[in-house]
Amino acid sequence: MFKGSESLLKLPVEEKMRLDRSHSIGASHRGYKLIGNQMLQEETLADLNQGFFISKEIPATMPGVQRNAFPMSPNIWPNPFHVSEDVFRKSMTEYYSKIYALTLQVLDILAAGTPYGRDVFEEFRSDDPKQFGGRAHTDFGAITLLLQDQVGGLQVWDGEGKTWVHILPNNDAYVVKVGDIVETWTCGKYKSNLHRVINNCGSDSYSAPFFFD
């Protein structure tokens, strides 16, 4: 999966801009995000990351797509001539299906830790997850499952210690981040932590966040 990400993000800028999110239908924002076009805090420099957003595969003939209903939109895919379908499209769609199922299991685990029972989040579940962030921020959705490469860079704010804690990357584990929605649903039992990504090692870093919003 990281191999596919690297293959796409190392394409020439002009080729990546053909996949820009501005080409997606409606306000779904699927496709390529140019480096430096996102700023999550006022009076700061733009975030130095680029990304590519996909979600559930939705045919262009669906009524919601025709109405430009958020987040109903087909994914934007690179030309197979530049990045083979096996390397990117196939691996990404397979990964999406698996990570979506895993996210539902994590949500059940969180629900079991509340006094309301395992099905407390059922009415809020959607079958179409979405997107993500960069500088110091909390995730606005329900939960985020993050897979980091060995470069890593994720830091979480420790409110008691008043310091940033580095989250070491682990190839065999996901980082589970509780979002603002779950904090609201559970009346603060689960906290939505402030986090950021810092890369001071001088090499490229790849990550795969899955946002269940």
KEDRENPA-966877 format. One record per residue (C-alpha): residue number from 1; residue in one letter; chain; x, y, z. Coordinates in steps of 0.5 Angstrom, whole numbers, plus 500, padded with zeros to 3 digits. Layout:
N
{nuro:NUM; vose:a; mikol:A; px:X; py:Y; pz:Z}
...
// end
This chain:
213
{nuro:1; vose:m; mikol:A; px:500; py:500; pz:500}
{nuro:2; vose:f; mikol:A; px:506; py:505; pz:502}
{nuro:3; vose:k; mikol:A; px:509; py:503; pz:495}
{nuro:4; vose:g; mikol:A; px:503; py:505; pz:491}
{nuro:5; vose:s; mikol:A; px:503; py:512; pz:495}
{nuro:6; vose:e; mikol:A; px:510; py:513; pz:494}
{nuro:7; vose:s; mikol:A; px:509; py:511; pz:486}
{nuro:8; vose:l; mikol:A; px:503; py:516; pz:486}
{nuro:9; vose:l; mikol:A; px:506; py:522; pz:490}
{nuro:10; vose:k; mikol:A; px:513; py:522; pz:486}
{nuro:11; vose:l; mikol:A; px:510; py:523; pz:479}
{nuro:12; vose:p; mikol:A; px:511; py:530; pz:476}
{nuro:13; vose:v; mikol:A; px:507; py:536; pz:479}
{nuro:14; vose:e; mikol:A; px:503; py:537; pz:473}
{nuro:15; vose:e; mikol:A; px:501; py:530; pz:472}
{nuro:16; vose:k; mikol:A; px:499; py:530; pz:480}
{nuro:17; vose:m; mikol:A; px:495; py:536; pz:478}
{nuro:18; vose:r; mikol:A; px:491; py:532; pz:473}
{nuro:19; vose:l; mikol:A; px:488; py:529; pz:479}
{nuro:20; vose:d; mikol:A; px:487; py:535; pz:484}
{nuro:21; vose:r; mikol:A; px:481; py:535; pz:488}
{nuro:22; vose:s; mikol:A; px:478; py:541; pz:485}
{nuro:23; vose:h; mikol:A; px:476; py:536; pz:479}
{nuro:24; vose:s; mikol:A; px:472; py:532; pz:484}
{nuro:25; vose:i; mikol:A; px:464; py:532; pz:483}
{nuro:26; vose:g; mikol:A; px:461; py:537; pz:488}
{nuro:27; vose:a; mikol:A; px:464; py:538; pz:495}
{nuro:28; vose:s; mikol:A; px:467; py:531; pz:496}
{nuro:29; vose:h; mikol:A; px:474; py:533; pz:495}
{nuro:30; vose:r; mikol:A; px:477; py:526; pz:493}
{nuro:31; vose:g; mikol:A; px:484; py:526; pz:489}
{nuro:32; vose:y; mikol:A; px:490; py:530; pz:490}
{nuro:33; vose:k; mikol:A; px:492; py:535; pz:495}
{nuro:34; vose:l; mikol:A; px:498; py:539; pz:493}
{nuro:35; vose:i; mikol:A; px:503; py:541; pz:498}
{nuro:36; vose:g; mikol:A; px:503; py:547; pz:502}
{nuro:37; vose:n; mikol:A; px:495; py:548; pz:500}
{nuro:38; vose:q; mikol:A; px:493; py:547; pz:507}
{nuro:39; vose:m; mikol:A; px:493; py:551; pz:514}
{nuro:40; vose:l; mikol:A; px:490; py:549; pz:520}
{nuro:41; vose:q; mikol:A; px:492; py:554; pz:525}
{nuro:42; vose:e; mikol:A; px:492; py:562; pz:523}
{nuro:43; vose:e; mikol:A; px:498; py:566; pz:523}
{nuro:44; vose:t; mikol:A; px:503; py:560; pz:521}
{nuro:45; vose:l; mikol:A; px:506; py:557; pz:515}
{nuro:46; vose:a; mikol:A; px:502; py:552; pz:511}
{nuro:47; vose:d; mikol:A; px:503; py:545; pz:512}
{nuro:48; vose:l; mikol:A; px:508; py:541; pz:508}
{nuro:49; vose:n; mikol:A; px:505; py:535; pz:506}
{nuro:50; vose:q; mikol:A; px:501; py:532; pz:500}
{nuro:51; vose:g; mikol:A; px:496; py:527; pz:500}
{nuro:52; vose:f; mikol:A; px:491; py:523; pz:496}
{nuro:53; vose:f; mikol:A; px:484; py:522; pz:498}
{nuro:54; vose:i; mikol:A; px:479; py:516; pz:496}
{nuro:55; vose:s; mikol:A; px:473; py:513; pz:499}
{nuro:56; vose:k; mikol:A; px:468; py:508; pz:498}
{nuro:57; vose:e; mikol:A; px:467; py:507; pz:490}
{nuro:58; vose:i; mikol:A; px:461; py:510; pz:488}
{nuro:59; vose:p; mikol:A; px:459; py:510; pz:481}
{nuro:60; vose:a; mikol:A; px:457; py:516; pz:477}
{nuro:61; vose:t; mikol:A; px:450; py:514; pz:476}
{nuro:62; vose:m; mikol:A; px:448; py:514; pz:483}
{nuro:63; vose:p; mikol:A; px:443; py:519; pz:484}
{nuro:64; vose:g; mikol:A; px:447; py:522; pz:490}
{nuro:65; vose:v; mikol:A; px:452; py:523; pz:485}
{nuro:66; vose:q; mikol:A; px:448; py:527; pz:480}
{nuro:67; vose:r; mikol:A; px:445; py:531; pz:486}
{nuro:68; vose:n; mikol:A; px:452; py:533; pz:488}
{nuro:69; vose:a; mikol:A; px:451; py:531; pz:495}
{nuro:70; vose:f; mikol:A; px:456; py:530; pz:500}
{nuro:71; vose:p; mikol:A; px:460; py:526; pz:500}
{nuro:72; vose:m; mikol:A; px:457; py:522; pz:494}
{nuro:73; vose:s; mikol:A; px:463; py:522; pz:488}
{nuro:74; vose:p; mikol:A; px:467; py:517; pz:484}
{nuro:75; vose:n; mikol:A; px:474; py:517; pz:486}
{nuro:76; vose:i; mikol:A; px:479; py:520; pz:482}
{nuro:77; vose:w; mikol:A; px:485; py:515; pz:480}
{nuro:78; vose:p; mikol:A; px:491; py:516; pz:476}
{nuro:79; vose:n; mikol:A; px:492; py:514; pz:469}
{nuro:80; vose:p; mikol:A; px:495; py:506; pz:469}
{nuro:81; vose:f; mikol:A; px:500; py:508; pz:464}
{nuro:82; vose:h; mikol:A; px:503; py:512; pz:470}
{nuro:83; vose:v; mikol:A; px:502; py:508; pz:476}
{nuro:84; vose:s; mikol:A; px:499; py:501; pz:474}
{nuro:85; vose:e; mikol:A; px:492; py:499; pz:477}
{nuro:86; vose:d; mikol:A; px:495; py:493; pz:481}
{nuro:87; vose:v; mikol:A; px:500; py:498; pz:485}
{nuro:88; vose:f; mikol:A; px:495; py:503; pz:486}
{nuro:89; vose:r; mikol:A; px:488; py:503; pz:485}
{nuro:90; vose:k; mikol:A; px:487; py:495; pz:487}
{nuro:91; vose:s; mikol:A; px:491; py:496; pz:493}
{nuro:92; vose:m; mikol:A; px:488; py:502; pz:495}
{nuro:93; vose:t; mikol:A; px:481; py:499; pz:494}
{nuro:94; vose:e; mikol:A; px:483; py:493; pz:498}
{nuro:95; vose:y; mikol:A; px:486; py:496; pz:503}
{nuro:96; vose:y; mikol:A; px:480; py:501; pz:504}
{nuro:97; vose:s; mikol:A; px:475; py:495; pz:505}
{nuro:98; vose:k; mikol:A; px:479; py:492; pz:510}
{nuro:99; vose:i; mikol:A; px:481; py:498; pz:514}
{nuro:100; vose:y; mikol:A; px:473; py:500; pz:514}
{nuro:101; vose:a; mikol:A; px:471; py:493; pz:517}
{nuro:102; vose:l; mikol:A; px:477; py:494; pz:522}
{nuro:103; vose:t; mikol:A; px:474; py:501; pz:524}
{nuro:104; vose:l; mikol:A; px:467; py:498; pz:526}
{nuro:105; vose:q; mikol:A; px:470; py:493; pz:530}
{nuro:106; vose:v; mikol:A; px:474; py:499; pz:534}
{nuro:107; vose:l; mikol:A; px:468; py:503; pz:535}
{nuro:108; vose:d; mikol:A; px:465; py:497; pz:538}
{nuro:109; vose:i; mikol:A; px:470; py:496; pz:543}
{nuro:110; vose:l; mikol:A; px:470; py:504; pz:545}
{nuro:111; vose:a; mikol:A; px:462; py:503; pz:545}
{nuro:112; vose:a; mikol:A; px:463; py:497; pz:550}
{nuro:113; vose:g; mikol:A; px:467; py:501; pz:555}
{nuro:114; vose:t; mikol:A; px:461; py:506; pz:556}
{nuro:115; vose:p; mikol:A; px:455; py:505; pz:560}
{nuro:116; vose:y; mikol:A; px:451; py:505; pz:554}
{nuro:117; vose:g; mikol:A; px:452; py:498; pz:551}
{nuro:118; vose:r; mikol:A; px:456; py:496; pz:545}
{nuro:119; vose:d; mikol:A; px:450; py:498; pz:540}
{nuro:120; vose:v; mikol:A; px:450; py:505; pz:543}
{nuro:121; vose:f; mikol:A; px:454; py:508; pz:536}
{nuro:122; vose:e; mikol:A; px:449; py:504; pz:531}
{nuro:123; vose:e; mikol:A; px:445; py:510; pz:529}
{nuro:124; vose:f; mikol:A; px:451; py:514; pz:528}
{nuro:125; vose:r; mikol:A; px:454; py:509; pz:523}
{nuro:126; vose:s; mikol:A; px:455; py:511; pz:516}
{nuro:127; vose:d; mikol:A; px:458; py:507; pz:510}
{nuro:128; vose:d; mikol:A; px:462; py:512; pz:507}
{nuro:129; vose:p; mikol:A; px:468; py:515; pz:511}
{nuro:130; vose:k; mikol:A; px:472; py:521; pz:509}
{nuro:131; vose:q; mikol:A; px:478; py:525; pz:510}
{nuro:132; vose:f; mikol:A; px:484; py:528; pz:515}
{nuro:133; vose:g; mikol:A; px:489; py:534; pz:517}
{nuro:134; vose:g; mikol:A; px:496; py:536; pz:519}
{nuro:135; vose:r; mikol:A; px:499; py:541; pz:524}
{nuro:136; vose:a; mikol:A; px:496; py:541; pz:531}
{nuro:137; vose:h; mikol:A; px:489; py:539; pz:531}
{nuro:138; vose:t; mikol:A; px:484; py:534; pz:533}
{nuro:139; vose:d; mikol:A; px:480; py:530; pz:529}
{nuro:140; vose:f; mikol:A; px:473; py:532; pz:528}
{nuro:141; vose:g; mikol:A; px:470; py:526; pz:526}
{nuro:142; vose:a; mikol:A; px:469; py:519; pz:530}
{nuro:143; vose:i; mikol:A; px:475; py:515; pz:530}
{nuro:144; vose:t; mikol:A; px:482; py:515; pz:526}
{nuro:145; vose:l; mikol:A; px:486; py:509; pz:524}
{nuro:146; vose:l; mikol:A; px:493; py:511; pz:522}
{nuro:147; vose:l; mikol:A; px:498; py:507; pz:519}
{nuro:148; vose:q; mikol:A; px:505; py:510; pz:519}
{nuro:149; vose:d; mikol:A; px:512; py:508; pz:516}
{nuro:150; vose:q; mikol:A; px:518; py:507; pz:520}
{nuro:151; vose:v; mikol:A; px:520; py:515; pz:519}
{nuro:152; vose:g; mikol:A; px:513; py:516; pz:523}
{nuro:153; vose:g; mikol:A; px:513; py:523; pz:526}
{nuro:154; vose:l; mikol:A; px:506; py:523; pz:530}
{nuro:155; vose:q; mikol:A; px:506; py:527; pz:536}
{nuro:156; vose:v; mikol:A; px:500; py:527; pz:541}
{nuro:157; vose:w; mikol:A; px:500; py:533; pz:546}
{nuro:158; vose:d; mikol:A; px:500; py:531; pz:554}
{nuro:159; vose:g; mikol:A; px:496; py:536; pz:557}
{nuro:160; vose:e; mikol:A; px:498; py:534; pz:564}
{nuro:161; vose:g; mikol:A; px:506; py:534; pz:563}
{nuro:162; vose:k; mikol:A; px:505; py:540; pz:558}
{nuro:163; vose:t; mikol:A; px:509; py:537; pz:553}
{nuro:164; vose:w; mikol:A; px:509; py:533; pz:546}
{nuro:165; vose:v; mikol:A; px:509; py:526; pz:546}
{nuro:166; vose:h; mikol:A; px:512; py:522; pz:540}
{nuro:167; vose:i; mikol:A; px:508; py:516; pz:538}
{nuro:168; vose:l; mikol:A; px:513; py:511; pz:535}
{nuro:169; vose:p; mikol:A; px:511; py:507; pz:529}
{nuro:170; vose:n; mikol:A; px:510; py:500; pz:529}
{nuro:171; vose:n; mikol:A; px:509; py:496; pz:523}
{nuro:172; vose:d; mikol:A; px:504; py:491; pz:526}
{nuro:173; vose:a; mikol:A; px:499; py:496; pz:529}
{nuro:174; vose:y; mikol:A; px:495; py:502; pz:528}
{nuro:175; vose:v; mikol:A; px:495; py:508; pz:532}
{nuro:176; vose:v; mikol:A; px:487; py:509; pz:534}
{nuro:177; vose:k; mikol:A; px:485; py:517; pz:535}
{nuro:178; vose:v; mikol:A; px:479; py:518; pz:538}
{nuro:179; vose:g; mikol:A; px:475; py:524; pz:535}
{nuro:180; vose:d; mikol:A; px:471; py:530; pz:537}
{nuro:181; vose:i; mikol:A; px:465; py:526; pz:535}
{nuro:182; vose:v; mikol:A; px:466; py:520; pz:540}
{nuro:183; vose:e; mikol:A; px:468; py:525; pz:545}
{nuro:184; vose:t; mikol:A; px:461; py:529; pz:545}
{nuro:185; vose:w; mikol:A; px:458; py:522; pz:544}
{nuro:186; vose:t; mikol:A; px:461; py:519; pz:551}
{nuro:187; vose:c; mikol:A; px:461; py:526; pz:554}
{nuro:188; vose:g; mikol:A; px:468; py:526; pz:555}
{nuro:189; vose:k; mikol:A; px:469; py:519; pz:557}
{nuro:190; vose:y; mikol:A; px:474; py:518; pz:551}
{nuro:191; vose:k; mikol:A; px:478; py:525; pz:549}
{nuro:192; vose:s; mikol:A; px:480; py:527; pz:543}
{nuro:193; vose:n; mikol:A; px:487; py:529; pz:543}
{nuro:194; vose:l; mikol:A; px:491; py:535; pz:540}
{nuro:195; vose:h; mikol:A; px:496; py:532; pz:535}
{nuro:196; vose:r; mikol:A; px:501; py:534; pz:530}
{nuro:197; vose:v; mikol:A; px:506; py:531; pz:525}
{nuro:198; vose:i; mikol:A; px:513; py:533; pz:525}
{nuro:199; vose:n; mikol:A; px:519; py:531; pz:520}
{nuro:200; vose:n; mikol:A; px:526; py:533; pz:522}
{nuro:201; vose:c; mikol:A; px:529; py:527; pz:519}
{nuro:202; vose:g; mikol:A; px:530; py:529; pz:512}
{nuro:203; vose:s; mikol:A; px:527; py:524; pz:509}
{nuro:204; vose:d; mikol:A; px:520; py:523; pz:506}
{nuro:205; vose:s; mikol:A; px:515; py:520; pz:511}
{nuro:206; vose:y; mikol:A; px:509; py:516; pz:508}
{nuro:207; vose:s; mikol:A; px:502; py:515; pz:513}
{nuro:208; vose:a; mikol:A; px:495; py:512; pz:511}
{nuro:209; vose:p; mikol:A; px:490; py:515; pz:516}
{nuro:210; vose:f; mikol:A; px:483; py:512; pz:515}
{nuro:211; vose:f; mikol:A; px:478; py:517; pz:518}
{nuro:212; vose:f; mikol:A; px:471; py:515; pz:520}
{nuro:213; vose:d; mikol:A; px:467; py:521; pz:520}
// end
